[in-house]
């Protein structure tokens, strides 16, 4: 049946909108691989409404996958009534689990899917593991495209879980509307949050595994760092959870809803998305230029010009202008 599935992005998108998870998976595979198919998917998805996106990041071992798994159940109950607003149902939710690339296949390690297997047969939940693969510009471009594809397929909320706290994960977190930084009790986590720059991107802090010693100290450290930081009109709240027991996810989801209400009330959601899109376009341009330079370096024309530079016939700047057609 999968082998008979259309490879036309427009047909696949129509099928995904009608509820075909197989078609949606095929579209996301196109996004990951890049190339003409990926651009065809983007031509469709960037015309559609943007889903509300929640990023979950933090140090490995913080329990992000378990927390995401438990949060799915809470999200499915709908948006809570906060800040004078009304509760709103959610008919479906998507999860992008950003995994390390497999050194053997280049694909994503499916550990997150295993941990979220409880939701595997739920038709209202779509879970996808993503790896860098060969997308133009790598993961930093593939994730925003995947988010938009999920939105075009009708997903109103997308949870994005990253594997760690490196620069790649921070970049991915910046692509979300609400960023949740997950840590555990202990001094190391708070210091790591400060050093990794996560304090700057966090909209909500979660102290997971809050049934362990050191919760008060972790909260104190975070509060002190927030006191010393230049905050705007939103001070990141600190939520305590015990994801393994499903405790605290309702509080977390309520804070997400409050942050969303804050963004909408202060007209920040639209402006922040516009800023991210501007940055994204610049990265797409840079990635395309880099690809063009790589193609140029493989050409006979480049080799001949390089030989002239090496022989002292022409300087590198004049040579570059000639190669770019400016001379």
N, C-alpha and C positions, 0 to 999 in steps of 0.2 A: 504493500500500500504506500509506504514511504517512497519507494522507488518511482511510483506513478505520480507523486506530488509535483505540481508545476514548479518550474524554476523562474517563472515570470514574477518579479517582485510585486507588481500591481495585483496579480491574481492571488498571490500569497497573502498580501495585506488584506484583501477583501475577505479571504477565508479566515484570517486571524481575527478580524473584526467580528466575524460571525461566531467566533469561539474556538477555532481550530488551534490547539496548542502545538500540533505538529507543524502547521504553517508558520506560527510565531517562532518556533525554535529554528526553522529553516531561515527565516529572516534574520535572526540574531547571528546565526552562523555566517551569513553573508556579511553582516556588519563586522564581525571579528576578522574575517579574511581580507576585507578591504577590496579595492579594485572597482571595476565598473558596476558589479552587482551592489556593492555597498553604497556607491553613490546613487544608484537608482532607488535604493531603499530610503536613503536620506532625502531624496527629492519628494518622496511621499510623506515621510514621518515629520519633517520640519514644517509642514503645513497644518499639522494637527495640534490640538491643545496639549499643553505641557503637564505631565502628571506631577503631583506633589511628591518630592523626593526627600527621603530621610537617610542620611549616611551614618553608619556605625563604624567607628574606627577605634583603635587602641592597641596596646601591646599584645603580642601573641600570648595566649594562655589566659587572657582576661575574661574569657567566657562569652565572646561576642556572638559566636554561632548559636550557643544555647540561648542567649538572650534574644537573638533575632528569631529563633524558633518559637520561643514563648510569646514574643511580641506579635508574631503573625496572628495568633489566636485572638489577642486583644484588639489588633487593628480590624479584624473581621467583624467586630461588634459595632464598628462605625466611629465617626468623629464624635467625641463627647461634647456636651454643651458647656462651653467655657466663655468667659469674657462677655456675657450677655447674649451669646449666640445660641442657636438651637442645635441639638444633636442631629447628625446627618449619617445616613446609612452608607456603607461601602459594599458594593457588590463583588469586588475582587481586589486582589493585591498581588504585586509581583516582587520577587526578591532577586537581586543580582549579587551573587557571592563571588567576590574577586579573589581568585585562588592563584597560587604560584604556578608558573608554567611547568608542565612535566618535562624533565630533561630528556625523556625518551620519545614522547609523541607531540610535544608542543601544546598539548591540550591542558585543560584545567583539572587539577586534582579534585575529586568529587567528595572530599570529606564533609564539606558543608551540606551537600545534598543528603549524605547518609544521616547526619545529625538532624536534618529537617524532614526525615522520611515520614513522620507522622502526617505531614501535609501533602505527601506525594500523590495521593489519590483524590485530593480535594479539588474539584473542577474550578473553584473560585480562587485558587492559589497557583501561581506560576513561579517556579524556582529555576534559576539558570546560573550555572557556574561559568565564569569567564576567565580566560587567560589572555596574554598579550598577543600571541600568534603573530600574523604578518600584517596587521592593520597599519595603514599609513599613520605614522606618529605614535603607534603603540597604544597602550592602555588608556593614556590620557585623552585620546580622541575616540577610542572605541566605546568607552563608558557613556559619555554624553549622547553619542549616536544610539546606543542601546536603550538608554532611558527614553529618548524621543520615540524610538520604535515601539517600545512598550506603551507609551502614551497614545500613539496612533492606533494601537490595537485595542484601546479602550481601558487600559489600566489606570485608575485614578491615583493610586499610591504605589510608589516603588521604594523598597528598602534596599540600600546598597551597603553591603558589608565588606570591609577590606580586611586583608590578612594581617597587617602590621601597622607601624607608625613611621615608615620611611617616607621619603619625598614623594614617591609614587602614590602612596596611600593618602598623603596630605592633599595632593593634587586632585585625587578622586573625591575626597571629602569636600573640596571647594566647589565641586560640581553639583552639590545638593542644596536644597532649600533650608533644611535643618540638619546640623551636624552634631551627632552624639558621640562624645569621647568616653570610652569605657575603660575603667581601671579597677584595680583591686586594692584592698587595704594594705598599707605599707608605705614607707618613705620613698622607696625606689620609684613607685608609680608617679608620685607627684613631681619628683625631680625630673623624671623622663618626660612628663607632659610639658614641663617648662622648657626643657632643652629641645624637644622635638618641634616646638612651635605650635603644639596642639592647643595651647591656651588661647592662641589667636583665632583659631577656627572653630572652637567649641561653642555651640549654642546651648548645649546641655551636657553636664557631667554626670556620669553614672559610676557609683562605687558598687561594683558587682561583688558577689561572694561576701555580702555584708554580714553574714553570720560568723565571719572569722574575726579574730582580734585585730585591732588597729583601725577600725572604722572611724572612730572619733578623731584620731590623729590625721587620717587621710582627709577627712572633711575640714579639719582645722587648717591643714596645709593649703588646700584648694581655696578656702575662704581668704586666707592671707594673700595668696597670689592674686586673687580677684580684687582684693582691696588695693593692691599696688598697681593694678593694671588700668589702662585708659579704656574704660568701657563706655559704650554709647547709651542708648535708652533701654537696652536689654542687658540685664545681669544674668549670666548663665546659672540656672538653678542646679542644685546637686541632689540627685535622686539615688536612693539606696535600693539595691535589688539583690535577690538571691535567685538567679535565673534557673538554677537546677530545680528549685521548688516552685517556680512560677510566681515568686513574690516580687511585688514592686512594678510589674509591667504596666498595670493600670495607671500608676502614678507617672511613669515615664511617658506613656501615650498622652496623658492629660497635659504634661509639660510640652510635648510636641505640638499639641493643639493650641496651647497658649502662645507658643512661639509663632505658629502660623497666624493666629489672630493678631498678634503684635505686628507682624510683617504686613499684613493686609490693612490693618487700621492706620499704620503710619506710612502707607504707600511705598513700602520698601521691597515687597516681593517682586513687583514688576521691574523696579530699577535694578535690583540685585541680579535678576535674570538677564536683563539687558546688558549689564556689565560682564556677566559670565559669557554671554554670547559674543560680545565684542572680543574678549580674551580668547575665546574658542576659535573665532574666525581668524584671528592673528596666528594662532598655532597651526591652523589648517594651511594658511598661506605659507608659513615657515616650513612646514613639513613638505608641501608640494615643491617649494623652491629647493629644498634639500634633495628631494628626489630628482629634480631636473639637473642639479649640479652633479649628482652621481651618474646620471646618464651622460652628461657632457664629458665627464672625466674618462668615460669608457670609449669616447669617440676618437677617430684618427685626427680630427681637427685639433682636439685638445693636446694629443701627443705631439703633433707638429709644433704647436705654439709653445708647449713646454720645452721642446728641444731648442727653440729660439731663445727662451728665457735662460736656459742652462748655458747656452753659447754666448750670452751677453749681447745678443742682437736686440733684445727688447726687455724692458723692465716688467716686473709682475703686474703693476697697476695698469700699464698700457695693454698688456696681454689680456688681463681680465676684462677691460673695456672692449677689446676686440672680440673676445669670446661671447660677451653678453650682447654684442651688436651695437654698442654705443660709440664705436669709432669706425 
